Amino acid sequence: MKYAAVIEKTTNGYSGYVPDLPGCVAAGNSCEETEKLLRDAVALHVESLREHGDPIPEPQTSVASVDVPA
C-alpha cells in the first residue's frame, strides 16, 4: 500500500502526518529526516493494527499540485 504523507515546515524543524492513518505522525530537524521517521511510523502503525486485529485503512488521500500565477 502507498499512503500519502504531509510534511510541513515548522518554527523548530518539520512535522509530518498521514491523513489516512490517524495518529501516525513524526517530527524531525529536516524534511528528509521527517520523511524517514514517517516511513518508520507508518510501518509500526500498520504492524500495531495487525497485531490488534484492527482493519488497515485503504489509502484514500490523493495529492495534487496547484499552479498559481506568480
N, CA, C and O atoms as a Tripos MOL2 file, in Angstrom:
@<TRIPOS>MOLECULE
protein
  280   279    70     0     0
PROTEIN
NO_CHARGES

@<TRIPOS>ATOM
      1 N           0.8430   -1.1840    0.0000 N.3       1 MET1
      2 CA          0.0000    0.0000    0.0000 C.3       1 MET1
      3 C           0.8820    1.2380    0.0000 C.2       1 MET1
      4 O           1.9990    1.2270    0.5160 O.2       1 MET1
      5 N           0.3640    2.2840   -0.5800 N.am      2 LYS2
      6 CA          1.0970    3.5440   -0.6260 C.3       2 LYS2
      7 C           0.2070    4.6400   -0.0450 C.2       2 LYS2
      8 O          -0.8470    4.9580   -0.5950 O.2       2 LYS2
      9 N           0.6480    5.2110    1.0750 N.am      3 TYR3
     10 CA         -0.1040    6.2630    1.7500 C.3       3 TYR3
     11 C           0.4890    7.6320    1.4270 C.2       3 TYR3
     12 O           1.7060    7.7830    1.3140 O.2       3 TYR3
     13 N          -0.3800    8.6170    1.2830 N.am      4 ALA4
     14 CA          0.0640    9.9980    1.1240 C.3       4 ALA4
     15 C           0.4950   10.5240    2.4880 C.2       4 ALA4
     16 O          -0.1270   10.2240    3.5070 O.2       4 ALA4
     17 N           1.5580   11.3050    2.4940 N.am      5 ALA5
     18 CA          2.0510   11.9150    3.7280 C.3       5 ALA5
     19 C           2.1860   13.4180    3.5050 C.2       5 ALA5
     20 O           2.5160   13.8680    2.4080 O.2       5 ALA5
     21 N           1.9290   14.1770    4.5450 N.am      6 VAL6
     22 CA          2.0710   15.6290    4.5020 C.3       6 VAL6
     23 C           3.2230   16.0000    5.4260 C.2       6 VAL6
     24 O           3.2400   15.6200    6.5970 O.2       6 VAL6
     25 N           4.1860   16.7460    4.8890 N.am      7 ILE7
     26 CA          5.3140   17.2270    5.6960 C.3       7 ILE7
     27 C           5.3090   18.7510    5.6140 C.2       7 ILE7
     28 O           5.3000   19.3330    4.5290 O.2       7 ILE7
     29 N           5.3160   19.3770    6.7810 N.am      8 GLU8
     30 CA          5.2450   20.8310    6.8530 C.3       8 GLU8
     31 C           6.4360   21.3910    7.6250 C.2       8 GLU8
     32 O           6.9000   20.8000    8.6010 O.2       8 GLU8
     33 N           6.9190   22.5440    7.1660 N.am      9 LYS9
     34 CA          7.9840   23.2390    7.8950 C.3       9 LYS9
     35 C           7.3540   23.9200    9.1060 C.2       9 LYS9
     36 O           6.2890   24.5300    9.0100 O.2       9 LYS9
     37 N           8.0280   23.8070   10.2420 N.am     10 THR10
     38 CA          7.5720   24.4590   11.4670 C.3      10 THR10
     39 C           8.6560   25.4140   11.9420 C.2      10 THR10
     40 O           9.7100   25.5130   11.3140 O.2      10 THR10
     41 N           8.4160   26.1100   13.0290 N.am     11 THR11
     42 CA          9.4320   27.0250   13.5500 C.3      11 THR11
     43 C          10.6430   26.2780   14.0930 C.2      11 THR11
     44 O          11.7360   26.8390   14.1730 O.2      11 THR11
     45 N          10.4530   25.0040   14.4710 N.am     12 ASN12
     46 CA         11.5470   24.2230   15.0620 C.3      12 ASN12
     47 C          12.0650   23.1030   14.1740 C.2      12 ASN12
     48 O          12.9090   22.3230   14.6150 O.2      12 ASN12
     49 N          11.5940   22.9970   12.9540 N.am     13 GLY13
     50 CA         12.0150   21.9020   12.0770 C.3      13 GLY13
     51 C          10.9000   21.5340   11.1280 C.2      13 GLY13
     52 O          10.3820   22.3810   10.4010 O.2      13 GLY13
     53 N          10.5300   20.2520   11.1390 N.am     14 TYR14
     54 CA          9.4840   19.7530   10.2480 C.3      14 TYR14
     55 C           8.5830   18.7920   11.0030 C.2      14 TYR14
     56 O           9.0240   18.0980   11.9190 O.2      14 TYR14
     57 N           7.3230   18.7590   10.6110 N.am     15 SER15
     58 CA          6.4080   17.7690   11.1710 C.3      15 SER15
     59 C           5.6440   17.1390   10.0150 C.2      15 SER15
     60 O           5.4360   17.7580    8.9720 O.2      15 SER15
     61 N           5.2300   15.8920   10.2260 N.am     16 GLY16
     62 CA          4.5140   15.1950    9.1720 C.3      16 GLY16
     63 C           3.4250   14.3140    9.7350 C.2      16 GLY16
     64 O           3.4640   13.9160   10.8990 O.2      16 GLY16
     65 N           2.4540   14.0150    8.8940 N.am     17 TYR17
     66 CA          1.3640   13.1270    9.2900 C.3      17 TYR17
     67 C           0.8250   12.4160    8.0570 C.2      17 TYR17
     68 O           1.0540   12.8350    6.9230 O.2      17 TYR17
     69 N           0.1040   11.3320    8.3100 N.am     18 VAL18
     70 CA         -0.5070   10.5390    7.2460 C.3      18 VAL18
     71 C          -2.0210   10.6490    7.4310 C.2      18 VAL18
     72 O          -2.5650   10.0740    8.3730 O.2      18 VAL18
     73 N          -2.7100   11.3780    6.5470 N.am     19 PRO19
     74 CA         -4.1460   11.6060    6.7300 C.3      19 PRO19
     75 C          -4.9800   10.3300    6.8500 C.2      19 PRO19
     76 O          -5.9830   10.3200    7.5630 O.2      19 PRO19
     77 N          -4.5890    9.2680    6.1740 N.am     20 ASP20
     78 CA         -5.3730    8.0310    6.1990 C.3      20 ASP20
     79 C          -5.0790    7.1450    7.4040 C.2      20 ASP20
     80 O          -5.7360    6.1220    7.5990 O.2      20 ASP20
     81 N          -4.0970    7.5330    8.2110 N.am     21 LEU21
     82 CA         -3.7490    6.7770    9.4210 C.3      21 LEU21
     83 C          -3.7550    7.7370   10.6110 C.2      21 LEU21
     84 O          -2.6930    8.1960   11.0310 O.2      21 LEU21
     85 N          -4.9200    8.0460   11.1550 N.am     22 PRO22
     86 CA         -4.9940    8.9980   12.2650 C.3      22 PRO22
     87 C          -4.0390    8.6330   13.4020 C.2      22 PRO22
     88 O          -3.9730    7.4830   13.8370 O.2      22 PRO22
     89 N          -3.3080    9.6340   13.8680 N.am     23 GLY23
     90 CA         -2.3560    9.4170   14.9500 C.3      23 GLY23
     91 C          -0.9660    9.0600   14.4710 C.2      23 GLY23
     92 O          -0.0390    8.9780   15.2760 O.2      23 GLY23
     93 N          -0.8040    8.8470   13.1800 N.am     24 CYS24
     94 CA          0.5120    8.4920   12.6310 C.3      24 CYS24
     95 C           1.2360    9.7900   12.2720 C.2      24 CYS24
     96 O           0.9510   10.4120   11.2490 O.2      24 CYS24
     97 N           2.1720   10.1860   13.1270 N.am     25 VAL25
     98 CA          2.8590   11.4680   12.9940 C.3      25 VAL25
     99 C           4.3540   11.2950   13.2380 C.2      25 VAL25
    100 O           4.7960   10.2970   13.8050 O.2      25 VAL25
    101 N           5.1200   12.2870   12.7980 N.am     26 ALA26
    102 CA          6.5620   12.2980   13.0470 C.3      26 ALA26
    103 C           7.0480   13.7400   12.9720 C.2      26 ALA26
    104 O           6.3980   14.5960   12.3720 O.2      26 ALA26
    105 N           8.1930   13.9940   13.5860 N.am     27 ALA27
    106 CA          8.8120   15.3150   13.5340 C.3      27 ALA27
    107 C          10.3150   15.1400   13.4690 C.2      27 ALA27
    108 O          10.8710   14.2180   14.0660 O.2      27 ALA27
    109 N          10.9720   16.0330   12.7370 N.am     28 GLY28
    110 CA         12.4200   15.9470   12.6140 C.3      28 GLY28
    111 C          13.0310   17.3080   12.3420 C.2      28 GLY28
    112 O          12.3290   18.3120   12.2220 O.2      28 GLY28
    113 N          14.3530   17.3220   12.2460 N.am     29 ASN29
    114 CA         15.0830   18.5630   12.0120 C.3      29 ASN29
    115 C          15.1300   18.9530   10.5420 C.2      29 ASN29
    116 O          15.3470   20.1210   10.2200 O.2      29 ASN29
    117 N          14.9280   17.9850    9.6420 N.am     30 SER30
    118 CA         14.9410   18.2510    8.2070 C.3      30 SER30
    119 C          13.7600   17.5370    7.5600 C.2      30 SER30
    120 O          13.1460   16.6540    8.1590 O.2      30 SER30
    121 N          13.4600   17.9280    6.3470 N.am     31 CYS31
    122 CA         12.3860   17.2700    5.6120 C.3      31 CYS31
    123 C          12.7350   15.7990    5.3910 C.2      31 CYS31
    124 O          11.8780   14.9260    5.5310 O.2      31 CYS31
    125 N          13.9910   15.5300    5.0460 N.am     32 GLU32
    126 CA         14.4380   14.1570    4.7960 C.3      32 GLU32
    127 C          14.3310   13.2930    6.0510 C.2      32 GLU32
    128 O          13.8730   12.1520    5.9910 O.2      32 GLU32
    129 N          14.7570   13.8470    7.1890 N.am     33 GLU33
    130 CA         14.6690   13.1030    8.4470 C.3      33 GLU33
    131 C          13.2040   12.8190    8.7970 C.2      33 GLU33
    132 O          12.8580   11.7170    9.2220 O.2      33 GLU33
    133 N          12.3630   13.8190    8.6150 N.am     34 THR34
    134 CA         10.9430   13.6450    8.9240 C.3      34 THR34
    135 C          10.3160   12.5930    8.0250 C.2      34 THR34
    136 O           9.5000   11.7950    8.4870 O.2      34 THR34
    137 N          10.6830   12.5770    6.7520 N.am     35 GLU35
    138 CA         10.1580   11.5630    5.8380 C.3      35 GLU35
    139 C          10.5820   10.1680    6.2750 C.2      35 GLU35
    140 O           9.7700    9.2430    6.2560 O.2      35 GLU35
    141 N          11.8390   10.0050    6.6670 N.am     36 LYS36
    142 CA         12.3220    8.6970    7.1210 C.3      36 LYS36
    143 C          11.5750    8.2610    8.3770 C.2      36 LYS36
    144 O          11.1330    7.1160    8.4790 O.2      36 LYS36
    145 N          11.4370    9.1770    9.3290 N.am     37 LEU37
    146 CA         10.7270    8.8640   10.5690 C.3      37 LEU37
    147 C           9.2600    8.5420   10.3010 C.2      37 LEU37
    148 O           8.6740    7.6860   10.9640 O.2      37 LEU37
    149 N           8.6760    9.2250    9.3340 N.am     38 LEU38
    150 CA          7.2810    8.9730    8.9830 C.3      38 LEU38
    151 C           7.1240    7.5940    8.3430 C.2      38 LEU38
    152 O           6.1440    6.8970    8.6050 O.2      38 LEU38
    153 N           8.0830    7.1970    7.5070 N.am     39 ARG39
    154 CA          8.0520    5.8460    6.9220 C.3      39 ARG39
    155 C           8.0920    4.7970    8.0370 C.2      39 ARG39
    156 O           7.3440    3.8190    8.0120 O.2      39 ARG39
    157 N           8.9690    5.0150    9.0060 N.am     40 ASP40
    158 CA          9.0550    4.0900   10.1470 C.3      40 ASP40
    159 C           7.7460    4.0840   10.9380 C.2      40 ASP40
    160 O           7.2710    3.0290   11.3570 O.2      40 ASP40
    161 N           7.1700    5.2690   11.1370 N.am     41 ALA41
    162 CA          5.9240    5.3810   11.9000 C.3      41 ALA41
    163 C           4.7800    4.6540   11.1990 C.2      41 ALA41
    164 O           3.9630    4.0070   11.8550 O.2      41 ALA41
    165 N           4.7150    4.7540    9.8720 N.am     42 VAL42
    166 CA          3.6670    4.0610    9.1170 C.3      42 VAL42
    167 C           3.8120    2.5570    9.2900 C.2      42 VAL42
    168 O           2.8290    1.8600    9.5400 O.2      42 VAL42
    169 N           5.0370    2.0570    9.1580 N.am     43 ALA43
    170 CA          5.2700    0.6130    9.3060 C.3      43 ALA43
    171 C           4.8460    0.1390   10.6940 C.2      43 ALA43
    172 O           4.1800   -0.8890   10.8180 O.2      43 ALA43
    173 N           5.2230    0.8740   11.7340 N.am     44 LEU44
    174 CA          4.8540    0.4960   13.1000 C.3      44 LEU44
    175 C           3.3490    0.6120   13.3320 C.2      44 LEU44
    176 O           2.7570   -0.2160   14.0250 O.2      44 LEU44
    177 N           2.7440    1.6250   12.7610 N.am     45 HIS45
    178 CA          1.3030    1.8330   12.9160 C.3      45 HIS45
    179 C           0.5280    0.6680   12.2990 C.2      45 HIS45
    180 O          -0.3820    0.1190   12.9200 O.2      45 HIS45
    181 N           0.8980    0.2980   11.0740 N.am     46 VAL46
    182 CA          0.2220   -0.8090   10.3880 C.3      46 VAL46
    183 C           0.4710   -2.1210   11.1290 C.2      46 VAL46
    184 O          -0.4370   -2.9410   11.2650 O.2      46 VAL46
    185 N           1.6970   -2.3200   11.6040 N.am     47 GLU47
    186 CA          2.0160   -3.5300   12.3760 C.3      47 GLU47
    187 C           1.1450   -3.6120   13.6310 C.2      47 GLU47
    188 O           0.6360   -4.6830   13.9640 O.2      47 GLU47
    189 N           0.9730   -2.4970   14.3190 N.am     48 SER48
    190 CA          0.1500   -2.4660   15.5280 C.3      48 SER48
    191 C          -1.3140   -2.7780   15.2090 C.2      48 SER48
    192 O          -1.9720   -3.5100   15.9490 O.2      48 SER48
    193 N          -1.8180   -2.2260   14.1140 N.am     49 LEU49
    194 CA         -3.1950   -2.5250   13.7120 C.3      49 LEU49
    195 C          -3.3630   -4.0240   13.4770 C.2      49 LEU49
    196 O          -4.3440   -4.6230   13.9180 O.2      49 LEU49
    197 N          -2.4020   -4.6230   12.7810 N.am     50 ARG50
    198 CA         -2.4590   -6.0680   12.5120 C.3      50 ARG50
    199 C          -2.4430   -6.8690   13.8050 C.2      50 ARG50
    200 O          -3.2390   -7.7900   13.9820 O.2      50 ARG50
    201 N          -1.5260   -6.5130   14.7150 N.am     51 GLU51
    202 CA         -1.3950   -7.2450   15.9810 C.3      51 GLU51
    203 C          -2.6790   -7.1960   16.8070 C.2      51 GLU51
    204 O          -3.0030   -8.1470   17.5180 O.2      51 GLU51
    205 N          -3.4010   -6.0910   16.7090 N.am     52 HIS52
    206 CA         -4.6350   -5.9320   17.4810 C.3      52 HIS52
    207 C          -5.8700   -6.4070   16.7190 C.2      52 HIS52
    208 O          -6.9900   -6.3180   17.2210 O.2      52 HIS52
    209 N          -5.6590   -6.9110   15.5100 N.am     53 GLY53
    210 CA         -6.7820   -7.3960   14.7180 C.3      53 GLY53
    211 C          -7.6710   -6.2970   14.1670 C.2      53 GLY53
    212 O          -8.8100   -6.5450   13.7710 O.2      53 GLY53
    213 N          -7.1440   -5.0820   14.1430 N.am     54 ASP54
    214 CA         -7.9110   -3.9540   13.6170 C.3      54 ASP54
    215 C          -7.7530   -3.8730   12.1000 C.2      54 ASP54
    216 O          -6.7280   -4.2920   11.5610 O.2      54 ASP54
    217 N          -8.7550   -3.3400   11.4130 N.am     55 PRO55
    218 CA         -8.6400   -3.2090    9.9590 C.3      55 PRO55
    219 C          -7.5720   -2.1830    9.5860 C.2      55 PRO55
    220 O          -7.3680   -1.1940   10.2890 O.2      55 PRO55
    221 N          -6.9110   -2.4330    8.4890 N.am     56 ILE56
    222 CA         -5.9080   -1.4990    7.9820 C.3      56 ILE56
    223 C          -6.6040   -0.6250    6.9410 C.2      56 ILE56
    224 O          -7.0780   -1.1330    5.9250 O.2      56 ILE56
    225 N          -6.6680    0.6820    7.1850 N.am     57 PRO57
    226 CA         -7.3700    1.5620    6.2530 C.3      57 PRO57
    227 C          -6.7310    1.5530    4.8630 C.2      57 PRO57
    228 O          -5.5090    1.5750    4.7200 O.2      57 PRO57
    229 N          -7.5840    1.5210    3.8560 N.am     58 GLU58
    230 CA         -7.1010    1.6490    2.4850 C.3      58 GLU58
    231 C          -6.6860    3.1000    2.2620 C.2      58 GLU58
    232 O          -7.3470    4.0160    2.7530 O.2      58 GLU58
    233 N          -5.5970    3.3160    1.5270 N.am     59 PRO59
    234 CA         -5.2230    4.6920    1.1960 C.3      59 PRO59
    235 C          -6.3320    5.3500    0.3780 C.2      59 PRO59
    236 O          -6.8060    4.7800   -0.6040 O.2      59 PRO59
    237 N          -6.7380    6.5400    0.7830 N.am     60 GLN60
    238 CA         -7.7920    7.2540    0.0660 C.3      60 GLN60
    239 C          -7.4140    8.6900   -0.2640 C.2      60 GLN60
    240 O          -8.0350    9.3150   -1.1230 O.2      60 GLN60
    241 N          -6.4070    9.2120    0.4100 N.am     61 THR61
    242 CA         -5.9990   10.5920    0.1780 C.3      61 THR61
    243 C          -5.1940   10.6750   -1.1090 C.2      61 THR61
    244 O          -4.3120    9.8520   -1.3570 O.2      61 THR61
    245 N          -5.5050   11.6770   -1.9260 N.am     62 SER62
    246 CA         -4.7120   11.9100   -3.1270 C.3      62 SER62
    247 C          -4.0300   13.2680   -3.0050 C.2      62 SER62
    248 O          -4.4700   14.1390   -2.2550 O.2      62 SER62
    249 N          -2.9650   13.4240   -3.7460 N.am     63 VAL63
    250 CA         -2.1570   14.6340   -3.6750 C.3      63 VAL63
    251 C          -2.1320   15.2810   -5.0560 C.2      63 VAL63
    252 O          -1.9860   14.5970   -6.0690 O.2      63 VAL63
    253 N          -2.2750   16.5840   -5.0860 N.am     64 ALA64
    254 CA         -2.2120   17.3200   -6.3430 C.3      64 ALA64
    255 C          -1.4160   18.5990   -6.1210 C.2      64 ALA64
    256 O          -1.4620   19.1960   -5.0450 O.2      64 ALA64
    257 N          -0.6980   19.0030   -7.1360 N.am     65 SER65
    258 CA         -0.0070   20.2920   -7.1120 C.3      65 SER65
    259 C          -0.8640   21.2940   -7.8670 C.2      65 SER65
    260 O          -1.4180   20.9800   -8.9200 O.2      65 SER65
    261 N          -0.9700   22.4790   -7.3340 N.am     66 VAL66
    262 CA         -1.7910   23.5120   -7.9550 C.3      66 VAL66
    263 C          -0.8860   24.6700   -8.3520 C.2      66 VAL66
    264 O          -0.2120   25.2570   -7.5060 O.2      66 VAL66
    265 N          -0.8730   24.9950   -9.6330 N.am     67 ASP67
    266 CA         -0.0800   26.1230  -10.1210 C.3      67 ASP67
    267 C          -0.8820   27.4090   -9.9770 C.2      67 ASP67
    268 O          -2.0770   27.4500  -10.2730 O.2      67 ASP67
    269 N          -0.2110   28.4530   -9.5190 N.am     68 VAL68
    270 CA         -0.8340   29.7720   -9.4370 C.3      68 VAL68
    271 C           0.0910   30.7730  -10.1170 C.2      68 VAL68
    272 O           1.3090   30.5960  -10.0950 O.2      68 VAL68
    273 N          -0.4540   31.8030  -10.7100 N.am     69 PRO69
    274 CA          0.3960   32.8040  -11.3490 C.3      69 PRO69
    275 C           1.3010   33.4780  -10.3160 C.2      69 PRO69
    276 O           0.8910   33.7360   -9.1850 O.2      69 PRO69
    277 N           2.5170   33.7530  -10.7230 N.am     70 ALA70
    278 CA          3.4810   34.3920   -9.8160 C.3      70 ALA70
    279 C           3.1600   35.8440   -9.6060 C.2      70 ALA70
    280 O           3.8690   36.5330   -8.8720 O.2      70 ALA70
@<TRIPOS>BOND
     1     1     2 1
     2     2     3 1
     3     3     4 2
     4     3     5 am
     5     5     6 1
     6     6     7 1
     7     7     8 2
     8     7     9 am
     9     9    10 1
    10    10    11 1
    11    11    12 2
    12    11    13 am
    13    13    14 1
    14    14    15 1
    15    15    16 2
    16    15    17 am
    17    17    18 1
    18    18    19 1
    19    19    20 2
    20    19    21 am
    21    21    22 1
    22    22    23 1
    23    23    24 2
    24    23    25 am
    25    25    26 1
    26    26    27 1
    27    27    28 2
    28    27    29 am
    29    29    30 1
    30    30    31 1
    31    31    32 2
    32    31    33 am
    33    33    34 1
    34    34    35 1
    35    35    36 2
    36    35    37 am
    37    37    38 1
    38    38    39 1
    39    39    40 2
    40    39    41 am
    41    41    42 1
    42    42    43 1
    43    43    44 2
    44    43    45 am
    45    45    46 1
    46    46    47 1
    47    47    48 2
    48    47    49 am
    49    49    50 1
    50    50    51 1
    51    51    52 2
    52    51    53 am
    53    53    54 1
    54    54    55 1
    55    55    56 2
    56    55    57 am
    57    57    58 1
    58    58    59 1
    59    59    60 2
    60    59    61 am
    61    61    62 1
    62    62    63 1
    63    63    64 2
    64    63    65 am
    65    65    66 1
    66    66    67 1
    67    67    68 2
    68    67    69 am
    69    69    70 1
    70    70    71 1
    71    71    72 2
    72    71    73 am
    73    73    74 1
    74    74    75 1
    75    75    76 2
    76    75    77 am
    77    77    78 1
    78    78    79 1
    79    79    80 2
    80    79    81 am
    81    81    82 1
    82    82    83 1
    83    83    84 2
    84    83    85 am
    85    85    86 1
    86    86    87 1
    87    87    88 2
    88    87    89 am
    89    89    90 1
    90    90    91 1
    91    91    92 2
    92    91    93 am
    93    93    94 1
    94    94    95 1
    95    95    96 2
    96    95    97 am
    97    97    98 1
    98    98    99 1
    99    99   100 2
   100    99   101 am
   101   101   102 1
   102   102   103 1
   103   103   104 2
   104   103   105 am
   105   105   106 1
   106   106   107 1
   107   107   108 2
   108   107   109 am
   109   109   110 1
   110   110   111 1
   111   111   112 2
   112   111   113 am
   113   113   114 1
   114   114   115 1
   115   115   116 2
   116   115   117 am
   117   117   118 1
   118   118   119 1
   119   119   120 2
   120   119   121 am
   121   121   122 1
   122   122   123 1
   123   123   124 2
   124   123   125 am
   125   125   126 1
   126   126   127 1
   127   127   128 2
   128   127   129 am
   129   129   130 1
   130   130   131 1
   131   131   132 2
   132   131   133 am
   133   133   134 1
   134   134   135 1
   135   135   136 2
   136   135   137 am
   137   137   138 1
   138   138   139 1
   139   139   140 2
   140   139   141 am
   141   141   142 1
   142   142   143 1
   143   143   144 2
   144   143   145 am
   145   145   146 1
   146   146   147 1
   147   147   148 2
   148   147   149 am
   149   149   150 1
   150   150   151 1
   151   151   152 2
   152   151   153 am
   153   153   154 1
   154   154   155 1
   155   155   156 2
   156   155   157 am
   157   157   158 1
   158   158   159 1
   159   159   160 2
   160   159   161 am
   161   161   162 1
   162   162   163 1
   163   163   164 2
   164   163   165 am
   165   165   166 1
   166   166   167 1
   167   167   168 2
   168   167   169 am
   169   169   170 1
   170   170   171 1
   171   171   172 2
   172   171   173 am
   173   173   174 1
   174   174   175 1
   175   175   176 2
   176   175   177 am
   177   177   178 1
   178   178   179 1
   179   179   180 2
   180   179   181 am
   181   181   182 1
   182   182   183 1
   183   183   184 2
   184   183   185 am
   185   185   186 1
   186   186   187 1
   187   187   188 2
   188   187   189 am
   189   189   190 1
   190   190   191 1
   191   191   192 2
   192   191   193 am
   193   193   194 1
   194   194   195 1
   195   195   196 2
   196   195   197 am
   197   197   198 1
   198   198   199 1
   199   199   200 2
   200   199   201 am
   201   201   202 1
   202   202   203 1
   203   203   204 2
   204   203   205 am
   205   205   206 1
   206   206   207 1
   207   207   208 2
   208   207   209 am
   209   209   210 1
   210   210   211 1
   211   211   212 2
   212   211   213 am
   213   213   214 1
   214   214   215 1
   215   215   216 2
   216   215   217 am
   217   217   218 1
   218   218   219 1
   219   219   220 2
   220   219   221 am
   221   221   222 1
   222   222   223 1
   223   223   224 2
   224   223   225 am
   225   225   226 1
   226   226   227 1
   227   227   228 2
   228   227   229 am
   229   229   230 1
   230   230   231 1
   231   231   232 2
   232   231   233 am
   233   233   234 1
   234   234   235 1
   235   235   236 2
   236   235   237 am
   237   237   238 1
   238   238   239 1
   239   239   240 2
   240   239   241 am
   241   241   242 1
   242   242   243 1
   243   243   244 2
   244   243   245 am
   245   245   246 1
   246   246   247 1
   247   247   248 2
   248   247   249 am
   249   249   250 1
   250   250   251 1
   251   251   252 2
   252   251   253 am
   253   253   254 1
   254   254   255 1
   255   255   256 2
   256   255   257 am
   257   257   258 1
   258   258   259 1
   259   259   260 2
   260   259   261 am
   261   261   262 1
   262   262   263 1
   263   263   264 2
   264   263   265 am
   265   265   266 1
   266   266   267 1
   267   267   268 2
   268   267   269 am
   269   269   270 1
   270   270   271 1
   271   271   272 2
   272   271   273 am
   273   273   274 1
   274   274   275 1
   275   275   276 2
   276   275   277 am
   277   277   278 1
   278   278   279 1
   279   279   280 2
@<TRIPOS>SUBSTRUCTURE
     1 MET1         2 RESIDUE 1 A MET
     2 LYS2         6 RESIDUE 1 A LYS
     3 TYR3        10 RESIDUE 1 A TYR
     4 ALA4        14 RESIDUE 1 A ALA
     5 ALA5        18 RESIDUE 1 A ALA
     6 VAL6        22 RESIDUE 1 A VAL
     7 ILE7        26 RESIDUE 1 A ILE
     8 GLU8        30 RESIDUE 1 A GLU
     9 LYS9        34 RESIDUE 1 A LYS
    10 THR10       38 RESIDUE 1 A THR
    11 THR11       42 RESIDUE 1 A THR
    12 ASN12       46 RESIDUE 1 A ASN
    13 GLY13       50 RESIDUE 1 A GLY
    14 TYR14       54 RESIDUE 1 A TYR
    15 SER15       58 RESIDUE 1 A SER
    16 GLY16       62 RESIDUE 1 A GLY
    17 TYR17       66 RESIDUE 1 A TYR
    18 VAL18       70 RESIDUE 1 A VAL
    19 PRO19       74 RESIDUE 1 A PRO
    20 ASP20       78 RESIDUE 1 A ASP
    21 LEU21       82 RESIDUE 1 A LEU
    22 PRO22       86 RESIDUE 1 A PRO
    23 GLY23       90 RESIDUE 1 A GLY
    24 CYS24       94 RESIDUE 1 A CYS
    25 VAL25       98 RESIDUE 1 A VAL
    26 ALA26      102 RESIDUE 1 A ALA
    27 ALA27      106 RESIDUE 1 A ALA
    28 GLY28      110 RESIDUE 1 A GLY
    29 ASN29      114 RESIDUE 1 A ASN
    30 SER30      118 RESIDUE 1 A SER
    31 CYS31      122 RESIDUE 1 A CYS
    32 GLU32      126 RESIDUE 1 A GLU
    33 GLU33      130 RESIDUE 1 A GLU
    34 THR34      134 RESIDUE 1 A THR
    35 GLU35      138 RESIDUE 1 A GLU
    36 LYS36      142 RESIDUE 1 A LYS
    37 LEU37      146 RESIDUE 1 A LEU
    38 LEU38      150 RESIDUE 1 A LEU
    39 ARG39      154 RESIDUE 1 A ARG
    40 ASP40      158 RESIDUE 1 A ASP
    41 ALA41      162 RESIDUE 1 A ALA
    42 VAL42      166 RESIDUE 1 A VAL
    43 ALA43      170 RESIDUE 1 A ALA
    44 LEU44      174 RESIDUE 1 A LEU
    45 HIS45      178 RESIDUE 1 A HIS
    46 VAL46      182 RESIDUE 1 A VAL
    47 GLU47      186 RESIDUE 1 A GLU
    48 SER48      190 RESIDUE 1 A SER
    49 LEU49      194 RESIDUE 1 A LEU
    50 ARG50      198 RESIDUE 1 A ARG
    51 GLU51      202 RESIDUE 1 A GLU
    52 HIS52      206 RESIDUE 1 A HIS
    53 GLY53      210 RESIDUE 1 A GLY
    54 ASP54      214 RESIDUE 1 A ASP
    55 PRO55      218 RESIDUE 1 A PRO
    56 ILE56      222 RESIDUE 1 A ILE
    57 PRO57      226 RESIDUE 1 A PRO
    58 GLU58      230 RESIDUE 1 A GLU
    59 PRO59      234 RESIDUE 1 A PRO
    60 GLN60      238 RESIDUE 1 A GLN
    61 THR61      242 RESIDUE 1 A THR
    62 SER62      246 RESIDUE 1 A SER
    63 VAL63      250 RESIDUE 1 A VAL
    64 ALA64      254 RESIDUE 1 A ALA
    65 SER65      258 RESIDUE 1 A SER
    66 VAL66      262 RESIDUE 1 A VAL
    67 ASP67      266 RESIDUE 1 A ASP
    68 VAL68      270 RESIDUE 1 A VAL
    69 PRO69      274 RESIDUE 1 A PRO
    70 ALA70      278 RESIDUE 1 A ALA
